[in-house]
Amino acid sequence: MLIEFKVSNYRSIGEEQVLSLVPFSKKGDSSDNIIEKNKHKALNAIAIYGANASGKSNLLLSMSLLDKLVNLSARSSSTTKLPFDPFLLRKGWDKKPTKFEITFILNDDKYRYGLEFFEEKIVSEWLYRKAIGREVHLFLRKDDVIETTSAFKGNNKIIDLAIEATKDNALFLSTCDMFNIDEAKLIFQWFRNFNMVDGLNTDREMLNTVNLWEDEIYKEKINEYITSLNLGVVGIDVATKDFDADELPDTLNENAKSKIIKQLTGAKSFTVNTKHNVYTSTGEKTDEVITWKLEERESAGTNKAFHLSGPILFALINGGVLIIDEIEAKLHPIMTLETINLFLNRETNPHNAQLIFATHDTNLLSYSKLRRDQIYFSEKNEWESTEIYSLADFVYIDKSDATKKQKERPDTDKEKRYFEGRYGAIPILSDFHPLIS
């Protein structure tokens, strides 16, 4: 269960920004969207709105980058450059490290893990755990010095070996996982269910969905999900054969294609087919179905729905965190709404999966069951750095009496107020003079 994520000095994000999934205890907000684990509470979804270039994607990318660093850094060579990409619009910020910190619940404990890094090295790293009582640190790293405590679960001799083996450009946590240290392995299991999807380019997710198809449970759920969207599809079938790179669809970009070729060379290729009912000449449905290739005859929206079905259902079945940028791209607003509702509904989300998504779909402000604390906005400040804030933090000040403050009501027409600019985070366009008079 994700509690909080912090990021600073990454791309368009200068000063530290905090994405909190801790629910506000505000009168009028439904408790249905709050998930609980023992005494810990968190929200099951977060929507992020903002103008183009406001930094929504960079916030989500920073979360994904932390996941990649955790999973891959210890397996990289000692000369591999870290993905240091600082805020560049204020002098001197390229000399400051990028910082990530994540807080999450694992079993009954609250963990807080973070790091700071430049291109060449990790400059600091820390891990804290809180069970009952105060928070205790498990390890602290500063430059070349790594100190662990007796609270860090694992064999002491192996932990010492991991300290010696940790490269300047690798995370100690990742190195501990390679050495099979107990607590690190446990944390890696949590990150296994932490996934990000680019909603504008979902070709990579098609492969993940096809891999899940081999499991009968996922096969049934993927079929159920696609048919529930009322796309005219009555079933999905995935056929496999010996892999032939020449048969990959032309819609794949070169980057995605090269990755698939690298992964599948020597394996089997796949074809995804959709099934449709056949009707009589007078329009009556028959028992006959016709099958054709998904990528050749189905809409972009249907293709995306299939691509996303894998990661969506993986999250719902296993719990964890799913991050989707541009969730509404190529999808009808009702399809987007129904997909989000899967996470907001306790019956369809029994394992407390969490969805974090960026969107421009303002219909969700009116028709979804998102609470005020589940709606975030992103915009640039006066020095063009991304700032995020929640609708639950929004306060109106009485012009006649500055001491009088009023929170946004839960039953407000949020879509209308957003378009009116009351929440900020919308494009401010200047006059455009025609090229031809």
N, C-alpha and C positions, 0 to 999 in steps of 0.2 A: 504494500500500500504506500503510494507516494504521498508525502506530506508537504514538501517544499523543495524548490529549486532556485539557486542563486547563480547569477552570472555577471561578470564585469570585464570590461576591456576586450570585447570580442566583436569584431566587424562594426556594425552600427551602434553597438551597445558600449557606452562609455562607463558611467558610474553604475554601481551595483543595482541590478533589478531583481526583484523577488517575485516568483510565481508561487503563491500559496494555495494549497488545497485544503487548508484548515477552514471549516465552516464557521461563518459568523452566527452568533446567536441573536438574530434579528427577528422581531415580532412580524409575523405575516409570511415568513419564508417557510416553505414546506420542508419537512424533515425527510421526505421520501428519497431525496438525492444524496443523503448522507450515508456513507458506509462505515461500519464499526468493526473494530477488532480489539476485543477486551475493552480497555478504557480509551483507546485511540479512535479518533473520528477523522474522516476525510471526505471530500466531495468526489462523486463518481464521474464528473466531466467538467471541463473548462473550455469555454469558447473565447477566442481572441479575435477582436475586430480592429481594423485600422486601415488607413489609406495605403495605397501602393507605396512601397519604399519606406514604410514607417518602422520596419524592423520585426514584423511578426515572424517571418520565415527565419530570420537570424536567431531569434529566441528559441525556436524549435530546433534549428540546426545545432545550437549550442548543447541542447539536451542530447541530441543524437551523437554529437562529437564526444561528449563525456562517455557515453556507452562504448563507442569505438575505441577510445583510449584505454578504457578499463579492459576490454576484451583483446586488444591487439598489441598494446605497447610492449609487453614483455617478450613478444614473439618477433619483434622487429630487430634489425641489426643495430649495432651501436652507432652507426653513422646516419641512421634514418632521421630526417628532420621532423620535428613535431609540428602540428598544424597551427602554428602561432599566427594569428591574423587579427592584430589589435585595432582599436579605434584610432584613426589617423587624423582626425580633424581638430585635435588639440595638441599643441606642441608638447613633446616629451612623453606622450602616452605610448609611443612605440618602445619606450624604455621601461614601461611597466609590464608586469606579467598578466596574462589572462588568468582569470580565476573562475572555477566552477565549484559549487557545493550542492550536495543533494542529501535530503533527509527522508528516510523511509522506514516503514515498519516491516520487520522480518520476524516471523513467529510472534513472540510476545515482546520483542525488544525494539527500541527505536535506535536507528543508526544514523549518524551524521558523517558523511565522507566528503572530502574536498581536496583540491589541489590547485597549485599555481605553476605556470610554466612559460618558458620562452621557446624559441625555435630549437635551441640546442639542448635544453635540459629541463627537468622538473626541479623547481626551486623550493617547493614545499608540498607536503602531503599530510593528511591527518585522517584519523578514523576514531570516532567516539561511539559509545554504546550506552544506552540508558534503559535499565529494566525497572527496578524499584529504587526510588531514592534519586541520588544525584547522578549526573552524567559522568562517566569515566572514560579516559582516553585509552585506546588500545595501542596506537602507535602515533608518533609524531616524527616528521621528517623535515629537516632544514638543510638544504644544499646536500652535502655528502654525509650528513649524520642522520641515522635512523635509530630512534629509540622506541623500544616496545615495552609493554608492561606485562605483568603476570596475568592481567585480565584477558589478554589476547590468546584465544584458544588455539593450541597447537603444540607440537613437540618443540621444546626450546632449542635443541641442537639443530633441528631443521630450520627453525626461524632464523637462527644465526647464519646458516648457510644462505638463506634467501636474502638476508641483509647484504652479505658479501657479493651475491650474484646480481643484485639490482643495478642496472646500468643507469647512467645519468639521464638518459632519455626514456626510461621505462618507469612505470609505476610500481611501487613496492607491493601494492595490493595484487597487481597482476602477476608479479614474480612469485608471491606467496601461493597463488593459485597453481602455478606451474609446479611448485614444490608440494602440492597436495596438503597445504596447511588448512586445518579444519574450518576455521572461521572465514577464511578467504573463499574457500569452496562454497560455503553457505551463501555468502554475498553474491558470488557469481551466479548461483541459481536464481537469485532475485533479478539480476540483470538479464538473465536469459529471457525473461518475460517483459522486457523493456524494449519496445520496437517503434521505429519511425517509418512512415510512408510518405512519399512525395505524391500528393494527389494529382499533380499535373502530368506525371510520368510514372505510370503504374506497371510498366512492362516487366520490371524485375519481380514484382509481386506475383505475376502470373506463374513464374517458376515455383515460388514458395507455395502457392495454392495447389499447383499440380502435385508437388511433393506430398502435401497433406492429403491429397485425394487417395493415396495408397492406403490410408487408414479408413476402415469402413465407417467409423463414427463421423469423421470429417466429410466423407463422401455423402453420407445421408444429410448432414447439416448444410453442406454447400448447396445441394439440390433444393433443400427446403428453403434456404435463404433466397436463392435466385427465383424460384417459382413464387415466393411470397411477394416479390416486388412487382408482380403483374406486368412483366415485360413481354408477354406472349410466349415465353419459353416454358415448356412443360417438363423439361428435364435436361440434364447435362451429361455428357459422356466424354471420357478422356481415353483416347486410344494411344498406345505406345508401340514403338518399333525401334530398330537400330537407328541411332542418331545419324542424321545427314544434315550438315550445316547449310547446304544449298536450299533446304526446305524451310528455313526460318522465315517468318513473315517479314515483308518489306517495311512494315510499320515500325519495326524495332530500330532505334538509333544505333549507331556504330558502337558506342560504348556498351550499351546493354547487350548487343549481339556478341561482342568479343568476350564479355563475361560469361554468357551462356555457352559459347563454344568451348571456352576454357573448362567450364564445369562439366560439360556433357560429352566431351570427346571420349570415345570408347564406351559410352553408355547408350541409353536409348533416347530417342526423340519422342515428342508427344504431339497429338492433335486434339484440340478441344472442339467438340461438336455440341450444338444445341438442337433440341428436339421441338417440333411444332406440330400441332394438330392439323390434320387435313380435313377439309369440309366438302360436302357434296355440292353439285352445281346449284342447288337451291339454298345453300348456306347452312346446312345441318352438319354438326360435327360427326365424324366417323371414328372408328377405332384405329384408323391408320395414322401414323406419324411420319413426318419427313425430317431428315437430319441434314444439317449443313455445318460448315466450319464457322466457328465463332468469329474469328478475325476477318473473314471475307464477307459475311452477309449481315452481321449484327451491328447495331449502332455503337458509337463510341461510348455511350452511357452503359450499354449492356456489357461491353468489354470491360469497362472499369469496374462494374458491379462484380463480375466474376473475379477479376484480379484482386479486388479488395476483400472478397469473401473469405479468403484464407486467413489473412492477418486479423480480420474482425472476429472470426469464429475462434481462432487460436486464443485471442485475448479473452473472449467470453467463456471459453471452456476451461482455460488454465488460470484465469485471473491475470494480473499484471497491468502494464501501462501501454496503451497504443497512442501514438502521436501521428496525426495526419495534417499535413499542410495542404491548403486549398481543398478542403474536403468536398466542396460542392462542385468542383470542376467536372464538366461533362454530365452531371447528374441533374435530374429534375428536382426542384425544391422538395417535393414530397418524398422522393427517394432519400434525399439527404436527411430530412426530418426523421423518417422511419429508421434509418441507420443509427442516428443519435439516440433515438428512443430505446433501442436495444440495450444501451448502456444505462439509461435512466430508469429502466423497468427492472425491478428486483426479480421478477420471474424469469426474464430472459438474461439477466446478469446475476446469477446466484453466487458466483465466485468473486464478486466485487472488483471486476475489471474497471479500469479508469481510462477515459478518453480525453485527450487534449488535442484541440484542433484549431486551426486558423481558418477564417472564412470571411467572405463578403456577403454572405446570404443573410440579409436583414429579416427575411421571413421568420427565421428562427427566434428573433427577439419577440415576435408576436405569438408564434404558434408552438414553440417548444416549451417544455416545463423547466427550463433553466432558471435557477435562483439568481438573485442579484449578485451573490458572491461567486457565481459560476460564469459571469460575463466580465471579461477583461478587455481593455482598450490599449492600443499601442499608438504612440505618436512621437514625433521628434520635438525636442526642446529647442531653446534659442540657439544652442550651438550644435544642432543637428545630431544629437545623441538620442537613441531610442529610450523612451520611458513607458512603463506599463502601469496600469492602475485598474482597480476593480470597480464595478458599478456600486458595490456595497460600501466603498469608501467615499462615494460621491456625496457632496454636501452643497446645499443651496444656502447662501447667506442673504438675509433680509437687507435690502439696500438702505432702508430707513433705520435699521438697528443691527449693527454688525455682530452683536452678541447672540442674535437669534439664528440658529442653524437648523436646517431640515434635511433629513435623508430622503433619497428617492423612494417613493412608495412601491411596494411589490406589484401593485395592480396598474401601474402607470403604462401608458402606451409607449413602450421603450423604442419600438421601431420608428415611430413618428418623431420622438425626441432626438433620436440618433441622427435622423435626416435633417432635423432643424439645427444640428450642431451643438446641442446642449451638453453632449458628453465629450466633444472634441473628437479626435481620431478620424476625421473625414478630410478629403482633399479640399484644399483652398486654391481655387483656380484663378489665374490672372486673365485679363482680357487678351483675346487673340485677334490680331488684325489680319484680315484676309490678304492672301498673296495677290489676288486679282481683285481690283476695285471695280 
